[in-house]
Amino acid sequence: MGKQAERSEATRAALIAAGRRLFGERGYAEVGTEEIVRAAQVSRGALYHQFRDKKALFDAVVEQLEGEVTLQIIEGALAAAADPVEALRAGARAFLDACAAPETERILLLDAPGVLGWARWREIGAHHGLAAVEAALQAAIDAGALPTQPVRPLAHLVLGALDEAALAVAASPDPPTARTQMLTALDHLLFSP
């Protein structure tokens, strides 16, 4: 990689880091581009060289954060990988834990659907997590813990249920109790006869 490409990548990384911190603290609507470029210590021209607009920067922030959250979930599920049911449960716990972080809640759950639109938000989520959820569900089906069924529709339903559970936990006056209740409900939804 040449010096120009390195500088460009460093500028892009600085903008994403600054945007992520500011969007996570106050939300997309409350952050202006001038504040982002000051925080990133770059020029306004550098912002527009890297990103079409503030929304494109936000999209990059969502992509990055979604990738990190998915990795956390996969690591949580792999810790229980010997048992596919426990892997699914561990993945659900890891997802709710990740979404409990204020930055993740604000960016991925509250702002991303409205700023990027539902279709783009789901596209990013599916790009990062759908295959992992499908693999975990298929392992549970193969082990006989779930009935044989088409995996992709079930994976979409599980992702939707997890997103809703995370929003309900975030809105609850008692998040720890709500988290426990959501995990129990998801467990019953998937594994009760």
N, C-alpha and C positions, 0 to 999 in steps of 0.2 A: 504494500500500500504506500503510495507516495505521500509527501508532506501535505499537499493540498487536500487529498482524500482524508488524511488523518485529522486535519483541522476541521474539515466539513463534518466528519463523524463526531469529533469532540463538541462542535457547536450543536449538532443535533442532540447529542446526549445531554448537554447542559440545558437546552430548551425543554427536553422531556422531563428532566429531573426538576427543573424549576416549575414547570406546569403541573407536574404531579403533586409537588408539595403544596402549591397554592390552590389547585383544584380540590385537593384532599382536605385542606384546612377550611376553605370557605365556599366551595362549590363553583361550578363552571360560570354561572351567571354573574357572580360577584368578582370575577378576576378579569382584568383588562390586559390587552397585549403589551401595553407600555410597562405594566408591573412585571409581566413575565420576562421581557427582555432585560429589565433592570436586574431582576433576580438571577438571570442566567449570565449576566454581564456580557451581553452581545448587543449588536445593533438591531434596530427594527428591520433593516434590510436582510440581516442574517436570518431572522425569523421567517420572513417571506421567501427567502431563498430555499429554506428547508421545508416549509409548510405553506400550503395554499392560503390558510387562514387559521384562526384560533380553533375552529372545529377540527381541522386536520391534525393539529397538534394534540387536541384532546383524544382523537381517534388513536394516535400513536401511544398516548399515555394509557388508554384503555387496553390496547393490545399488549403492552408491556406488563401491566398489572394483572391482566387475565392470565397471561403466561406464567407469572410467578405464583398466582393462586392455584392454578392447575397443577403446577409442580408440587406445591405443598400438599395438595389433596392426594396426588399419586404417591408421594412419600408416606403420607399417613396410611393410605390403603396398603402399600407394600409392607408396612410393619406388621400387618395381619394377613399377609398374602397366603399363608398355608391354608386358611379357611376362607372360601369366597364370600360367605355371608359376613364374616367378621371384617373382611376387606371392604365390603360395601358399607358396613356400619362405620368403620374407621374413616372411610372417605367422606361420608356424610358429616361426621363429627369435625373432620379437618376443614370441610367447606364452611360449616357454621362458625368455626373458630376464626377462619380467615376473614369471613364477612363481618365479624364482630369488630375488627380493626376499623377505627373511624375513617381512615383514608379509603379503604376498600369499600366500606358501606356507602360513603358519599359518592365515590367515582363510579364504581361498577353497578351498584344497585339503584341509587337515587338519580344520578345525573345521566349516565350513559343511555338508558332507554329514551329519554326525552331529547337529549342533545343529538345523538347519532341516529335516532329512529329505532323502532323495535327491530326491524329486519337486520340492520347493521349490527346492533347489540347482540342479537341471537347468532348472527354469522360469526362474530368474534368468539362468543362463548362456545359455539359448536366447533369452530376451528381448533380451539385449545382443549376442550374437555369432552366432546361427544364421543370420540374414539375410546377414551379411557373409561367412560361410563359404560359404553357398549361392551368393552372387554370384560369389565367387572361383572356386568349382568350375564354375559355369555358364560363366564366361569361359574356363576351361581346356577344357571340353567344346566350346564354340563354336570355339575355336582348333584343335581336333583333337588336343590334348595328352592328353585323357582320352576313353575311349569314351562314346558317348551312353548315358545311363542316368538313372534318377530321381535328382534332385539332393538332395532332402530326406533320404532314408535315408543317402546317402553323406555328407552334412554331419553327420548325427548320429554316424556312425562316425568321421569325422575328429575331431570334438570329443571323443569318448570316447578316441580314440588320443592326442590331445594332452594330455588330463587325465592319462592313465596315464603318458605320457612324462614329464610334469612331476613326477609323484610318484616315478617311478623315478630321475630326475635328483636330486631332493631327498634320496632315501634312499641315494644312491650315495656311497661313500667318495672317489670321483673325479668330481665333478660335471661338469667340463669334458669329460672323455672320454665320460661317459654322455650328455651333451647332444649331442655330435657323433654318437655311435652312434644315438641316438634320431632325430635329423634324417635320418641316412642311411637308417635303417629305414623311416621315414615316406615318404621319397622313393621308395624301392623299392616300398613298398606301393601308392603312388598311380601311379607312372609307369613301372614295369617292365612289359614286355609279358607 
